[in-house]
Amino acid sequence: MRFLHTADWQLGMTRHFLNGEAQPRYSAARRDAVAGLGAVAEETGAEFVVVAGDVFESNQLAPREVSQSLEAMRAIGVPVYLLPGNHDPLDAASVYTSALFLAEKPANVTVLDRAGVHRVHEGLEIVAAPWRSKKPTTDLLGEVLDGLAADDVTRIVVAHGGMDLFEPDRDKPALIRLAGVEAALARGAVHYVALGDKHSRTRVGATGRIWYSGAPEVTNYDHVEPDPGHVLVVEVDERDPARAVHVDARRVGRWRFVTLRRTVDDARDVVDLDINLDQLPDKNRTVVQIALTGTLTVTDKAALDACLDKYVRLFAALGTWDRETDVAVMPADGEFDDLGVGGFAAAAVDELVATARADGGQADEARAALALLLRLTERGNAA
């Protein structure tokens, strides 16, 4: 028996740093990744799909977003089981109980809206732990697994939330306790645990039966989210009394959020950065965050600004990581000797250079003025 494990679709997600027309394309890509699960299911022979929480970005979505999301689920073709998570809990404002959702929900979609066992067909059950608020006060999965006995039924767990294994504060009441999950697996009460919440594909423990699938489309930079963009194909051997499990990852995401760290101390470093950015593929589906450190002359800083300005227009988004960026600008000796000005203008340039080299509060303004002067001079020479 095969099925697909996915999670954290967060349909309706927006990213403030995306360029204006990139946001609609990113939203469409997230829905396309969902609809594309149908092709994966057909290729692998998967019988159904489980979504381990956070199907929607929130319970407050525009009607158009809900309708388009449901249409993407319809396109999957096989049964789809949705688990409410912390972004879309089954609270009083739940999207899952809205009139629009109930009216347009495709026949292949089932909401796992109660804790406990859900029958898929004879011999196969889903054990669900849905969220009913954004801040549960207990281990929701532990409550469901407690006392669940082993028998001849194959059981797939679908749950959402952080695992105590990964948290520095392991006393948080809502954390999933790994010991309890592994105990249920060991006694044969359940056979695979499909988790959501971590947006990067993650194997948990040593059993090979506990996984976070990660989000099918990237949601954060690669230094935070190193392995997104997958769906897991899970095979359970029902002929084996131990229900042997095999997990294979299929890449379905198409976007990338990349963090680049570079030192820029001279013109060569700026050229190297230009080459690195130029070689990144699929720029219209790539978001770049750059952390820069170093010391540049005013001329080289102007070249850096021109480089970044060019790629801002090419990538879905490009910006500097302010917290990790520290580029000092210092006028070089003789850098402004060839401007072709004299008299009062030359004295003003000398004063700006002296101010830019100082540590006072006007140094940044002086450096900006010198950079502007260089750009204007270059334009004049070009003309």
C-alpha positions in Angstrom: 0.0 0.0 0.0 1.3 3.4 -1.0 0.3 6.9 -0.1 1.7 10.5 -0.2 2.7 12.4 2.9 2.7 16.1 2.6 2.1 19.1 5.0 2.4 22.8 5.5 0.8 23.9 2.2 -0.2 27.2 3.9 -2.2 28.2 0.8 -2.8 31.9 0.8 0.7 32.7 2.2 2.2 36.0 1.2 5.8 37.1 1.4 6.3 40.9 1.9 9.8 40.9 0.2 8.5 39.6 -3.2 8.5 42.0 -6.1 5.0 43.2 -7.1 4.2 40.7 -9.8 6.1 37.9 -8.1 3.6 37.4 -5.3 0.8 36.2 -7.6 3.2 33.8 -9.3 4.4 32.5 -6.0 0.8 31.9 -4.8 0.0 30.1 -8.1 3.1 28.0 -7.7 2.0 26.8 -4.3 -1.4 25.8 -5.7 0.4 24.1 -8.7 2.5 22.1 -6.3 -0.7 20.8 -4.7 -2.4 20.0 -8.0 0.8 18.3 -9.2 0.5 15.7 -6.4 -2.0 14.0 -8.7 0.7 13.2 -11.2 2.9 11.8 -8.4 0.1 9.7 -7.1 -0.6 8.3 -10.5 3.1 7.6 -11.2 3.7 5.9 -7.9 0.3 4.1 -7.4 -0.4 6.1 -4.3 -4.0 5.4 -3.0 -4.5 8.6 -1.1 -2.8 11.8 0.3 -2.4 12.9 3.9 -1.8 16.5 4.7 -0.3 16.8 8.2 -1.6 20.3 9.1 -1.5 23.9 8.0 -3.3 23.3 4.8 -4.2 27.1 4.8 -2.1 30.0 5.9 -4.9 31.1 8.2 -8.6 30.9 8.8 -9.1 34.4 7.4 -8.7 34.0 3.7 -10.3 35.7 0.7 -13.0 33.6 -0.9 -11.1 33.4 -4.2 -8.1 31.9 -2.3 -10.4 29.2 -0.8 -12.0 28.4 -4.1 -8.8 28.1 -6.0 -7.2 26.0 -3.3 -10.2 23.5 -3.3 -9.9 23.3 -7.1 -6.2 22.4 -6.8 -7.2 19.6 -4.3 -9.8 18.4 -6.7 -7.1 18.0 -9.4 -5.2 15.5 -7.3 -7.8 12.9 -8.1 -7.2 10.5 -5.3 -8.7 10.9 -1.7 -7.0 13.7 0.2 -7.2 13.8 4.1 -6.7 17.3 5.6 -5.5 17.8 9.2 -6.2 21.2 10.8 -2.9 22.6 12.2 -1.8 25.7 14.2 -2.3 28.0 11.2 -5.9 26.8 10.5 -7.2 25.2 13.7 -10.8 24.0 14.1 -11.8 27.1 16.2 -14.9 29.1 15.9 -13.7 30.9 12.8 -12.4 27.8 11.1 -12.2 27.8 7.3 -13.1 24.1 7.4 -16.6 24.9 8.7 -17.2 28.0 6.6 -20.2 27.9 4.2 -17.9 28.4 1.2 -15.6 25.5 2.1 -18.5 23.2 2.8 -20.3 24.2 -0.4 -17.2 23.8 -2.7 -15.3 21.0 -1.0 -14.5 18.3 -3.6 -15.8 14.8 -3.1 -12.2 13.5 -2.8 -11.4 15.7 0.2 -12.0 14.7 3.8 -11.2 16.9 6.9 -9.8 15.0 9.8 -11.9 17.0 12.2 -11.9 14.7 15.3 -9.1 13.2 17.3 -8.8 9.4 17.0 -9.2 6.8 14.4 -10.7 7.4 10.9 -11.4 4.3 8.8 -10.0 4.5 5.2 -11.2 1.0 4.3 -11.1 -2.4 5.9 -7.8 -3.0 7.4 -6.5 0.6 7.1 -7.1 3.5 9.4 -5.8 7.0 9.9 -5.1 8.2 13.5 -5.5 11.9 13.6 -4.7 14.7 16.1 -6.3 17.9 14.8 -5.7 21.3 16.4 -8.7 23.1 17.9 -6.8 26.2 18.9 -3.6 28.0 18.1 -2.2 27.2 21.6 -3.1 23.7 22.8 -2.1 22.9 26.4 -1.4 19.2 26.0 0.4 16.8 23.7 -2.4 16.2 21.2 -0.8 13.2 19.6 0.1 11.6 22.9 -3.5 11.7 24.0 -4.6 9.9 20.9 -1.9 7.2 21.0 -2.3 6.5 24.7 -3.9 3.1 25.1 -4.2 2.4 21.4 -3.7 -1.4 21.0 -2.0 -3.5 18.3 -4.2 -5.6 16.1 -4.4 -6.6 12.4 -5.1 -3.1 11.2 -2.6 -0.9 9.5 -2.6 2.6 11.0 -1.1 5.8 9.7 -0.7 8.6 12.2 -1.3 12.2 10.9 -0.2 14.9 13.4 1.2 18.4 13.5 3.5 20.3 15.9 7.0 20.5 17.3 8.8 17.5 18.6 10.5 17.6 22.0 13.7 16.1 20.4 14.2 19.5 18.6 13.2 22.0 21.3 15.5 23.5 23.9 12.5 23.9 26.2 11.2 20.3 26.4 8.7 21.2 29.0 6.3 23.0 26.6 3.0 21.2 27.1 2.0 21.1 23.4 5.2 19.4 22.2 4.9 15.9 20.7 6.8 13.4 22.9 9.0 11.2 20.8 9.1 8.5 23.5 5.3 8.1 23.4 5.3 7.9 19.6 8.1 5.3 19.5 6.3 3.3 22.1 3.2 3.1 20.0 5.3 2.0 17.0 7.2 -0.6 19.0 4.0 -2.3 20.2 2.6 -2.3 16.7 -0.4 0.0 17.4 0.7 2.3 14.5 3.0 1.9 11.6 3.9 5.3 10.2 3.8 8.8 11.6 3.2 11.6 9.2 4.1 14.9 10.8 3.8 18.6 9.8 5.1 21.8 11.2 8.8 21.7 10.1 9.0 23.1 6.6 12.2 21.1 5.8 12.1 17.3 5.2 13.3 15.7 8.4 13.6 12.1 9.6 12.8 11.8 13.3 14.5 9.1 15.5 16.0 5.8 14.3 12.9 3.8 13.3 12.5 5.2 9.8 8.8 5.5 10.4 8.6 9.1 11.7 8.9 11.9 9.2 8.3 15.6 8.7 7.6 15.9 5.0 8.4 19.6 4.8 6.5 22.1 2.7 6.0 21.2 -1.0 7.1 24.7 -1.9 9.8 26.7 -0.2 8.7 29.2 2.5 12.0 30.5 4.0 15.7 31.0 3.1 17.9 28.0 2.8 19.9 28.7 6.0 16.6 28.3 7.9 14.9 25.7 5.7 17.5 23.5 4.0 15.4 20.8 2.4 11.9 22.0 1.3 10.0 21.3 -1.8 9.3 17.6 -1.4 6.4 15.1 -1.0 7.1 11.8 0.6 6.0 8.6 -1.1 5.4 6.1 1.7 5.0 2.3 1.1 3.8 0.0 3.8 4.1 -3.7 3.2 0.8 -5.0 4.5 1.8 -8.6 3.8 4.6 -8.2 6.4 3.3 -8.7 10.0 5.7 -5.9 11.1 4.4 -3.6 8.3 7.8 -2.7 6.8 8.0 0.9 5.6 9.9 2.5 2.8 10.0 6.3 2.3 11.0 8.0 -0.9 11.1 11.8 -1.5 9.9 13.4 -4.7 10.7 17.0 -5.5 7.7 19.0 -6.5 8.7 22.6 -5.5 10.1 25.0 -8.2 11.0 28.1 -6.2 14.2 28.8 -4.3 15.0 31.2 -1.4 18.7 31.6 -1.3 21.0 33.2 1.3 24.4 34.3 0.0 27.2 35.4 2.3 30.1 37.3 0.6 33.1 39.5 1.6 33.5 42.5 -0.6 36.8 44.4 -0.1 37.7 45.4 -3.7 36.4 45.7 -7.3 37.3 42.0 -7.9 35.0 40.9 -5.1 32.2 43.0 -6.6 32.8 41.4 -10.0 32.7 37.9 -8.4 29.4 38.7 -6.8 28.1 39.8 -10.1 29.2 36.5 -11.7 27.6 34.4 -8.9 24.3 36.2 -9.2 24.4 35.9 -13.0 24.9 32.2 -12.8 21.9 31.5 -10.6 19.2 29.8 -12.7 15.4 30.5 -12.8 15.8 34.0 -11.6 12.0 34.7 -11.9 11.5 31.9 -9.3 14.4 32.7 -7.1 14.5 35.0 -4.0 18.0 36.1 -2.9 19.1 37.5 0.4 22.7 38.7 0.6 24.8 39.2 3.6 27.8 41.4 2.8 30.8 42.3 4.9 34.0 44.3 4.0 35.4 47.7 3.2 35.0 49.4 -0.2 36.1 52.6 -1.8 33.4 55.0 -2.9 33.9 53.9 -6.5 33.7 50.2 -5.7 30.6 50.8 -3.5 29.0 52.5 -6.4 29.8 49.5 -8.6 28.2 47.2 -5.9 25.1 49.3 -5.8 24.8 49.2 -9.6 25.2 45.4 -9.5 22.5 44.9 -7.0 20.2 47.3 -8.7 20.5 45.3 -11.9 19.6 42.0 -10.2 16.7 43.5 -8.2 15.0 43.8 -11.6 15.8 40.2 -12.6 15.1 38.1 -9.5 11.7 37.5 -7.9 13.2 39.4 -5.0 16.7 40.4 -4.0 17.8 42.3 -0.9 20.5 42.6 1.7 20.2 40.9 5.0 20.6 44.0 7.1 21.4 42.2 10.4 24.3 40.3 8.8 25.5 43.1 6.5 28.3 45.5 7.4 30.0 47.2 4.5 32.2 50.2 5.4 32.9 52.8 2.7 36.2 54.7 2.8 37.4 57.1 0.1 40.8 56.0 -1.3 43.7 58.3 -1.7 43.4 60.1 -5.0 40.0 58.7 -5.8 38.6 62.1 -6.6 41.6 63.7 -8.2 40.5 63.2 -11.8 37.1 64.7 -11.6 38.2 67.8 -13.7 36.9 70.4 -11.2 38.8 73.2 -9.5 38.3 76.2 -7.3 35.3 76.1 -5.0 34.1 72.8 -6.4 37.4 71.1 -5.7 37.5 72.5 -2.1 34.0 71.1 -1.6 35.0 67.6 -2.8 38.0 67.7 -0.5 35.8 68.6 2.4 33.4 65.7 1.6 36.3 63.3 1.4 37.6 64.5 4.8 34.1 64.1 6.3 33.6 60.7 4.8 36.9 59.5 6.4 35.9 60.7 9.8 33.8 58.8 12.4 31.3 61.6 12.8 27.5 61.4 12.3 27.8 63.1 8.9 30.2 60.5 7.4 27.4 58.4 5.8 25.9 61.5 4.2 29.3 62.5 2.8 29.9 59.0 1.4 26.5 59.1 -0.3 27.2 62.5 -1.7 30.5 61.3 -3.1 28.9 58.2 -4.6 26.3 60.4 -6.3 29.1 62.7 -7.6 30.8 59.7 -9.2 27.6 58.5 -10.9 26.9 62.0 -12.3 30.5 62.3 -13.5 30.3 58.9 -15.2 27.1 59.9 -16.9 28.7 63.1 -18.1 31.6 61.2 -19.5 29.4 58.7 -21.2 27.4 61.5 -22.9 
